[in-house]
Amino acid sequence: MSASTEVFAPGALQRGATRTPAKVALDAAFAVLLFVGTIVGVIALGVLLFTIYDNGWERLMADPGAFLSNYVSRLPARAGIKAGLYGSIYLMLLTALFCFPVGVGAAIYLEEFAPKNRVTDFVEANIANLAGVPSVVYGLLGLGVFVRFFALGPSLLAGSLTLAVMSLPVIIVAARESIRAVPQSVRLGAYALGATRWQAVWTQVLPAAIPGTLTGAILALSRAIGETAPLLVVGLPVVIFNLPNSLDDPVSALPLLIFNWTSRPQASFAEAAAAASIVLLALLLAMNAVAIFLRNRFSIRW
Amino acid sequence: MATAQSDLSIKRQKPRTGERLIVQALFVCAVLSIAVTVGIIAVLLLDTVTFFRESSIVSFFTGTRWAPSSGGGGVYGVLPLLNGTLLIVLGALLVGLPLGLATAIYLSEYSSSRVRNVLKPTLEILAGIPTVVVGFFALNFVTPTLLRAVFGNDRVFVFNAAAGSVAVGLMVVPIIASISEDAMRSVPSSLREAAYGLGSTKRQVSLRVVVPAALSGIAASVILAMSRAVGETMAVAIAAGNTPKMTFDYFTSIQTLTAAIAQIVGGEAAAGTVRYNALFAIGSTLFVLTLAMNLLSARVVKRFRQVYQ
């Protein structure tokens, strides 16, 4: 036994190979530490969700119909989220309408048609940087450009344009990824049958890329719909008593209501804020479920 | 030869005029993103310049008092807001960095694929919680149940930087975890096997081989997380308070750059007033700070990435 160890340089063996009990214990401790660090994040999420549930469930379930169909009120017991809930849905639909076509268009251009040159590089770097701009700065953009310069006021149109601009880089990135995932052979096959580049894109690449793009777009929208800061800066109101009838009408949003109620000292408003948070989380959950469904149901494996 | 070749080569169909229009329309879509950048810079710059015409640029960057609603048009020194933002960034890193890194190493090196398939979507859910809801959680759980229970009711104010830091720290965990994990997973397994072959334990492989090899990605993720913490608005505005001051006391109310924007907007400053223009001066500061961090993060990845065959 001792003869075989002498074959190796003694230092080399002692460095790592000797598994002393202390070292084994250290390794086990490290593994436990990592697991604890990982699980703390999960527990925090659980506690967060429970806090919301604990504060808001009773308020929501006391009279769900009234809570969903009442407008805001100075009396916490009468306050409802109608303006916020419908406002958020209106904002979401318009945001999608504005940024989906432009985002997908930009993605198609960059993936399929853009020449390799400085302009393309600049556009790509620019999109990457836009994705990192804080949402509150997009709010300032909306305030300066849409609300003041185009004189749209704190309206449904100004709010949804602001959210659309904010979501644009995210949608472009998602659409590019799913376009890139379509194998080159599909395009070459189309060319071989005499298709032009656009025909190949329109009839082959795009249909294959749509599920992934939609999934990404819905995820981007669900982020946009949870955003408060840009809408706050644009100046969308909390206290309104009708739903918008046109693009120029003021509109509220669910996160704005939650922020407003959270900022008030009365405990009963905190309960209303938590109840509204439950509705918002349910809305986001539903959107994510749709996104996952689309991804699983329609995505093509090449 | 040349003629024969050109006879044989198949020419791709020339795009029809309609197609040229389509491609041009697509190009416009792509260039719109540049218009957005130009719009942001123009909006910020215009009103910032107006602001500095009415209010000294020197006292903006050196002033230690931020009081936009005080008499005589207000006092605008940005340092207290930078101080508040710095507290939140450092506090968020203190919470988010250990958790995020532990998660990244665990997911990349230790966990079974079954555990991974549960943990990764869970992190995505955490990343998807609206910030205003996280703020509610910080104000109604972190401060009363966590901080006040540990440090005492007298010590911890209702609004405090620590609660804001915990909230933002939780938000950056998914960022640090997912980007760092990607970097660690792209370290080739031959390096790990070589280290095992030399008799390393799993901990040694993780800490001395994988982490150093993935350091550029980890650094990039941390810088991105800091940038995100600088730009985070709602959680901080709700939980960390609206009291701009120069302090390093985490248990008192502070104000960040972003919360100051939210507060001025909440007060509905009329367009053209100094207060209104101050919004854009803070916005510019915020934009430059986050842009610098994002560029740095991208550069770190590009410059220091180890390329393995």
Chai-1 contact restraints between the chains, C-beta under 6 A:
chainA,res_idxA,chainB,res_idxB,connection_type,confidence,min_distance_angstrom,max_distance_angstrom,comment,restraint_id
A,G16,B,L198,contact,1.0,0.0,6.0,A-B,restraint_1
A,G16,B,G199,contact,1.0,0.0,6.0,A-B,restraint_2
A,G16,B,S200,contact,1.0,0.0,6.0,A-B,restraint_3
A,A17,B,G199,contact,1.0,0.0,6.0,A-B,restraint_4
A,D27,B,T201,contact,1.0,0.0,6.0,A-B,restraint_5
A,D27,B,R203,contact,1.0,0.0,6.0,A-B,restraint_6
A,F30,B,R203,contact,1.0,0.0,6.0,A-B,restraint_7
A,L34,B,A102,contact,1.0,0.0,6.0,A-B,restraint_8
A,L34,B,I105,contact,1.0,0.0,6.0,A-B,restraint_9
A,L34,B,Y106,contact,1.0,0.0,6.0,A-B,restraint_10
A,L34,B,Y110,contact,1.0,0.0,6.0,A-B,restraint_11
A,G37,B,L99,contact,1.0,0.0,6.0,A-B,restraint_12
A,G37,B,A102,contact,1.0,0.0,6.0,A-B,restraint_13
A,T38,B,A102,contact,1.0,0.0,6.0,A-B,restraint_14
A,T38,B,T103,contact,1.0,0.0,6.0,A-B,restraint_15
A,T38,B,Y106,contact,1.0,0.0,6.0,A-B,restraint_16
A,V40,B,L99,contact,1.0,0.0,6.0,A-B,restraint_17
A,G41,B,L99,contact,1.0,0.0,6.0,A-B,restraint_18
A,G41,B,T103,contact,1.0,0.0,6.0,A-B,restraint_19
A,G41,B,V173,contact,1.0,0.0,6.0,A-B,restraint_20
A,V42,B,T122,contact,1.0,0.0,6.0,A-B,restraint_21
A,A44,B,L170,contact,1.0,0.0,6.0,A-B,restraint_22
A,L45,B,L126,contact,1.0,0.0,6.0,A-B,restraint_23
A,L48,B,F137,contact,1.0,0.0,6.0,A-B,restraint_24
A,T51,B,F137,contact,1.0,0.0,6.0,A-B,restraint_25
A,T51,B,F141,contact,1.0,0.0,6.0,A-B,restraint_26
A,V102,B,C29,contact,1.0,0.0,6.0,A-B,restraint_27
A,V102,B,L32,contact,1.0,0.0,6.0,A-B,restraint_28
A,G105,B,L26,contact,1.0,0.0,6.0,A-B,restraint_29
A,G105,B,C29,contact,1.0,0.0,6.0,A-B,restraint_30
A,A106,B,C29,contact,1.0,0.0,6.0,A-B,restraint_31
A,A106,B,A30,contact,1.0,0.0,6.0,A-B,restraint_32
A,I108,B,L26,contact,1.0,0.0,6.0,A-B,restraint_33
A,Y109,B,L26,contact,1.0,0.0,6.0,A-B,restraint_34
A,Y109,B,F27,contact,1.0,0.0,6.0,A-B,restraint_35
A,Y109,B,A30,contact,1.0,0.0,6.0,A-B,restraint_36
A,L110,B,A30,contact,1.0,0.0,6.0,A-B,restraint_37
A,F113,B,V23,contact,1.0,0.0,6.0,A-B,restraint_38
A,V123,B,A30,contact,1.0,0.0,6.0,A-B,restraint_39
A,N126,B,S33,contact,1.0,0.0,6.0,A-B,restraint_40
A,N126,B,I34,contact,1.0,0.0,6.0,A-B,restraint_41
A,N126,B,T37,contact,1.0,0.0,6.0,A-B,restraint_42
A,I127,B,S33,contact,1.0,0.0,6.0,A-B,restraint_43
A,N129,B,N294,contact,1.0,0.0,6.0,A-B,restraint_44
A,G132,B,N294,contact,1.0,0.0,6.0,A-B,restraint_45
A,P134,B,G231,contact,1.0,0.0,6.0,A-B,restraint_46
A,P134,B,T290,contact,1.0,0.0,6.0,A-B,restraint_47
A,V136,B,T233,contact,1.0,0.0,6.0,A-B,restraint_48
A,V136,B,T258,contact,1.0,0.0,6.0,A-B,restraint_49
A,V136,B,I261,contact,1.0,0.0,6.0,A-B,restraint_50
A,V137,B,G283,contact,1.0,0.0,6.0,A-B,restraint_51
A,V137,B,F287,contact,1.0,0.0,6.0,A-B,restraint_52
A,L140,B,G283,contact,1.0,0.0,6.0,A-B,restraint_53
A,L141,B,G39,contact,1.0,0.0,6.0,A-B,restraint_54
A,L141,B,I40,contact,1.0,0.0,6.0,A-B,restraint_55
A,L141,B,V43,contact,1.0,0.0,6.0,A-B,restraint_56
A,G144,B,V43,contact,1.0,0.0,6.0,A-B,restraint_57
A,V145,B,G39,contact,1.0,0.0,6.0,A-B,restraint_58
A,V145,B,V43,contact,1.0,0.0,6.0,A-B,restraint_59
A,R148,B,A271,contact,1.0,0.0,6.0,A-B,restraint_60
A,V165,B,V36,contact,1.0,0.0,6.0,A-B,restraint_61
A,T196,B,Q13,contact,1.0,0.0,6.0,A-B,restraint_62
A,T196,B,P15,contact,1.0,0.0,6.0,A-B,restraint_63
A,W198,B,E19,contact,1.0,0.0,6.0,A-B,restraint_64
A,W198,B,I22,contact,1.0,0.0,6.0,A-B,restraint_65
A,G226,B,P130,contact,1.0,0.0,6.0,A-B,restraint_66
A,T228,B,V132,contact,1.0,0.0,6.0,A-B,restraint_67
A,T228,B,M234,contact,1.0,0.0,6.0,A-B,restraint_68
A,A229,B,T233,contact,1.0,0.0,6.0,A-B,restraint_69
A,A229,B,M234,contact,1.0,0.0,6.0,A-B,restraint_70
A,L232,B,A262,contact,1.0,0.0,6.0,A-B,restraint_71
A,L232,B,V265,contact,1.0,0.0,6.0,A-B,restraint_72
A,V233,B,V265,contact,1.0,0.0,6.0,A-B,restraint_73
A,P255,B,P130,contact,1.0,0.0,6.0,A-B,restraint_74
A,P255,B,V132,contact,1.0,0.0,6.0,A-B,restraint_75
A,I258,B,V132,contact,1.0,0.0,6.0,A-B,restraint_76
A,F259,B,V132,contact,1.0,0.0,6.0,A-B,restraint_77
A,T262,B,F136,contact,1.0,0.0,6.0,A-B,restraint_78
A,T262,B,I238,contact,1.0,0.0,6.0,A-B,restraint_79
A,A273,B,F136,contact,1.0,0.0,6.0,A-B,restraint_80
A,S277,B,V133,contact,1.0,0.0,6.0,A-B,restraint_81
